[in-house]
Amino acid sequence: MTQGTDFDIIVVGGGIVGLASAYKITLGHPEIRLAVLEKEGKVAVHQTGHDSGVIHSGLYYEPGSNKAKTCSNGRKQLVAFAKKHQIPHEICGKIIVATEESELPDLERVWHNGLANEVEGIEKIGLDQIKKIEPNCTGIAGILVPCTGIIDFVEVANKLAELIEKKGDGNNVFVSHEVVGFDKHDFYTRIITSQGDFKARYIINCAGLQSDRIARMDGVDTKLRIIPFRGDYYQLTEEASQKVNNLIYPVPDLTFPFLGIHFTRIIDGSVECGPNAVFSFKREGYGKTDFSWTDAWESLTYRGTWKLFIRHWRYGLSEYARAFSKKLFLSRLRRLIPSLGPDDIIASTSGVRAQAIGARGKIIDDFKIERKGNSIHVLNAPSPAATAALAIGDHICKMSEEYFKL
């Protein structure tokens, strides 16, 4: 591949959304020279690399929202992509389980969302069916979601990067290239990176945890801030993992975009349980005590953060308690599988979710994309963005065609 520095389009961010967007543009416009700039030494290091690997059905999302529209489409494209390129995956299904009567109204709302979003094959189930599907799980009612699956999203991202470089003449995915500034000119932008400068007619920002910073660097007044939330996981021991066949989810609190502590069989056969959701003092901090002065200052001097904290302080305290107490974490897990004991779970990985928060403290639940000048900025792409990535890529490609006059 040519190692030039002049491109028609540069995508900032080598996570699955950036790579899927770049891939879709190269498919539709092979004449365009395109590059992806990723600051880490390989693609898919952060949100994509710490994803639980669930292929989401689209059950939870507000009917008519971008999440709902792209999840189902993206899921079907993802499964077809995985089959074509022999990426390990499995459509194993999952159950959502209510363990007490107070959860039944929210379970009903999730059910109606699923119907409105035309999620195929969903079925209401009772205790006997729960036990048949997951013999160690206890609940009073549930929903079977047969089209949910599991996959390795890093493998998907690596394949996308490979395909981007095979398309066209001179397309490239550059790793270890952190974008540190933009120099705007009339007909192009000079993108300043840690390893030299590039020129591009157009820019697409898919920087995830750094997306608001890249946007501000480009002169966009976003009116929002990315606030990081860390999610901690435990892993079941090999013996305890036999208690989970596939995926078991609780009924989510629909006030928040988090799905609650659940059990996930991942593609290698092991079983993860989690995550919680706690404010992180570092955007890319995966340890419980990781701290960045810059990240903490930006989050804690933003009024939207404090409005969110004040509104939901009880929820935040309970999540923090579970982050530092194995006993409390286990207690939540035992609501679904009562037979689990302290020796059955081992502290495992964590991930950090890039959650956009508005100035009034409102969680921005749907995808948010803004345009300015010669740029498109993907400012909020939380879960199910990995599942929906190829459909999001279609949307970004269409926006590029219309806005950049491709």
Secondary structure in CASP SS format (residue, H / E / C, confidence):
PFRMAT SS
TARGET T0000
AUTHOR 0000-0000-0000
METHOD secondary structure of the structure
MODEL  1
M C 1.00
T C 1.00
Q C 1.00
G C 1.00
T C 1.00
D E 1.00
F E 1.00
D E 1.00
I E 1.00
I E 1.00
V E 1.00
V E 1.00
G C 1.00
G C 1.00
G C 1.00
I H 1.00
V H 1.00
G H 1.00
L H 1.00
A H 1.00
S H 1.00
A H 1.00
Y H 1.00
K H 1.00
I H 1.00
T H 1.00
L H 1.00
G H 1.00
H C 1.00
P C 1.00
E C 1.00
I C 1.00
R C 1.00
L E 1.00
A E 1.00
V E 1.00
L E 1.00
E C 1.00
K C 1.00
E C 1.00
G C 1.00
K C 1.00
V C 1.00
A C 1.00
V C 1.00
H C 1.00
Q C 1.00
T C 1.00
G C 1.00
H C 1.00
D C 1.00
S C 1.00
G C 1.00
V E 1.00
I E 1.00
H C 1.00
S C 1.00
G C 1.00
L C 1.00
Y C 1.00
Y C 1.00
E C 1.00
P C 1.00
G C 1.00
S C 1.00
N H 1.00
K H 1.00
A H 1.00
K H 1.00
T H 1.00
C H 1.00
S H 1.00
N H 1.00
G H 1.00
R H 1.00
K H 1.00
Q H 1.00
L H 1.00
V H 1.00
A H 1.00
F H 1.00
A H 1.00
K H 1.00
K H 1.00
H C 1.00
Q C 1.00
I C 1.00
P C 1.00
H E 1.00
E E 1.00
I C 1.00
C C 1.00
G C 1.00
K E 1.00
I E 1.00
I E 1.00
V E 1.00
A E 1.00
T C 1.00
E C 1.00
E H 1.00
S H 1.00
E H 1.00
L H 1.00
P H 1.00
D H 1.00
L H 1.00
E H 1.00
R H 1.00
V H 1.00
W H 1.00
H H 1.00
N H 1.00
G H 1.00
L H 1.00
A H 1.00
N C 1.00
E C 1.00
V C 1.00
E C 1.00
G C 1.00
I C 1.00
E E 1.00
K E 1.00
I E 1.00
G C 1.00
L H 1.00
D H 1.00
Q H 1.00
I H 1.00
K H 1.00
K H 1.00
I H 1.00
E C 1.00
P C 1.00
N C 1.00
C C 1.00
T C 1.00
G C 1.00
I C 1.00
A E 1.00
G E 1.00
I E 1.00
L E 1.00
V E 1.00
P C 1.00
C C 1.00
T C 1.00
G E 1.00
I E 1.00
I E 1.00
D C 1.00
F H 1.00
V H 1.00
E H 1.00
V H 1.00
A H 1.00
N H 1.00
K H 1.00
L H 1.00
A H 1.00
E H 1.00
L H 1.00
I H 1.00
E H 1.00
K H 1.00
K C 1.00
G C 1.00
D C 1.00
G C 1.00
N C 1.00
N E 1.00
V E 1.00
F E 1.00
V C 1.00
S C 1.00
H C 1.00
E C 1.00
V E 1.00
V E 1.00
G E 1.00
F E 1.00
D E 1.00
K E 1.00
H C 1.00
D C 1.00
F C 1.00
Y C 1.00
T E 1.00
R E 1.00
I E 1.00
I E 1.00
T E 1.00
S C 1.00
Q C 1.00
G E 1.00
D E 1.00
F E 1.00
K E 1.00
A E 1.00
R E 1.00
Y E 1.00
I E 1.00
I E 1.00
N E 1.00
C C 1.00
A C 1.00
G H 1.00
L H 1.00
Q H 1.00
S H 1.00
D H 1.00
R H 1.00
I H 1.00
A H 1.00
R H 1.00
M H 1.00
D C 1.00
G C 1.00
V C 1.00
D C 1.00
T C 1.00
K C 1.00
L E 1.00
R E 1.00
I E 1.00
I E 1.00
P E 1.00
F E 1.00
R E 1.00
G E 1.00
D E 1.00
Y E 1.00
Y E 1.00
Q E 1.00
L E 1.00
T C 1.00
E C 1.00
E C 1.00
A H 1.00
S H 1.00
Q H 1.00
K H 1.00
V C 1.00
N C 1.00
N C 1.00
L E 1.00
I E 1.00
Y E 1.00
P E 1.00
V C 1.00
P C 1.00
D C 1.00
L C 1.00
T C 1.00
F C 1.00
P C 1.00
F C 1.00
L C 1.00
G C 1.00
I C 1.00
H E 1.00
F E 1.00
T E 1.00
R E 1.00
I C 1.00
I C 1.00
D C 1.00
G C 1.00
S C 1.00
V E 1.00
E E 1.00
C E 1.00
G E 1.00
P C 1.00
N C 1.00
A C 1.00
V E 1.00
F E 1.00
S C 1.00
F C 1.00
K C 1.00
R C 1.00
E C 1.00
G C 1.00
Y C 1.00
G C 1.00
K C 1.00
T C 1.00
D C 1.00
F C 1.00
S C 1.00
W H 1.00
T H 1.00
D H 1.00
A H 1.00
W H 1.00
E H 1.00
S H 1.00
L H 1.00
T C 1.00
Y C 1.00
R H 1.00
G H 1.00
T H 1.00
W H 1.00
K H 1.00
L H 1.00
F H 1.00
I H 1.00
R H 1.00
H C 1.00
W H 1.00
R H 1.00
Y H 1.00
G H 1.00
L H 1.00
S H 1.00
E H 1.00
Y H 1.00
A H 1.00
R H 1.00
A H 1.00
F H 1.00
S C 1.00
K H 1.00
K H 1.00
L H 1.00
F H 1.00
L H 1.00
S H 1.00
R H 1.00
L H 1.00
R C 1.00
R C 1.00
L C 1.00
I C 1.00
P C 1.00
S C 1.00
L C 1.00
G C 1.00
P H 1.00
D H 1.00
D H 1.00
I E 1.00
I E 1.00
A E 1.00
S E 1.00
T E 1.00
S E 1.00
G E 1.00
V E 1.00
R E 1.00
A E 1.00
Q E 1.00
A E 1.00
I E 1.00
G E 1.00
A C 1.00
R C 1.00
G C 1.00
K C 1.00
I E 1.00
I C 1.00
D C 1.00
D C 1.00
F C 1.00
K E 1.00
I E 1.00
E E 1.00
R E 1.00
K E 1.00
G C 1.00
N C 1.00
S E 1.00
I E 1.00
H E 1.00
V E 1.00
L E 1.00
N E 1.00
A C 1.00
P C 1.00
S C 1.00
P C 1.00
A H 1.00
A H 1.00
T H 1.00
A H 1.00
A H 1.00
L H 1.00
A H 1.00
I H 1.00
G H 1.00
D H 1.00
H H 1.00
I H 1.00
C H 1.00
K H 1.00
M H 1.00
S H 1.00
E H 1.00
E H 1.00
Y H 1.00
F C 1.00
K C 1.00
L C 1.00
END
